[in-house]
Amino acid sequence: MRAVRLGAAAFILVSGSAMAQDALVRLRCEGKSLTSDSRIEPFGIDINDKSVTLDGVDSFESKFSLIQKDTKFYVFKNGPKTQGGNIDRANGAVYLYALNKAARKVSRSISGLCSKAD
């Protein structure tokens, strides 16, 4: 009987922690296209639990999976792994890219800086 109670308590503890989500991180970014060497309009990035959403970045998808989150970086990619990016958590540097798999090269890339949005 005691083992059943301990097992139930462990299940509740584990399932409760699995439901806990990370707080939304909202960033405002400015950057330039490295492909055309031109400035781009400011854009937003929302990081919530295991997803990343880009807002205002033309020619990029808006939904990505967060594949790495540690003390140094956020790293994200889309489903087919043709687009993605990373954000340096220490200095706010952002790099976005789109791959041309047939040509085996980066077809579009954006570099910039992000700061926490209010």
Secondary structure as GFF3:
##gff-version 3
##sequence-region A 1 118
A	DSSP	alpha_helix	2	19	.	.	.	ID=ss1
A	DSSP	beta_strand	25	33	.	.	.	ID=ss2
A	DSSP	beta_strand	38	48	.	.	.	ID=ss3
A	DSSP	beta_strand	51	55	.	.	.	ID=ss4
A	DSSP	beta_strand	63	69	.	.	.	ID=ss5
A	DSSP	beta_strand	73	77	.	.	.	ID=ss6
A	DSSP	beta_strand	83	88	.	.	.	ID=ss7
A	DSSP	beta_strand	93	100	.	.	.	ID=ss8
A	DSSP	beta_strand	105	116	.	.	.	ID=ss9
###
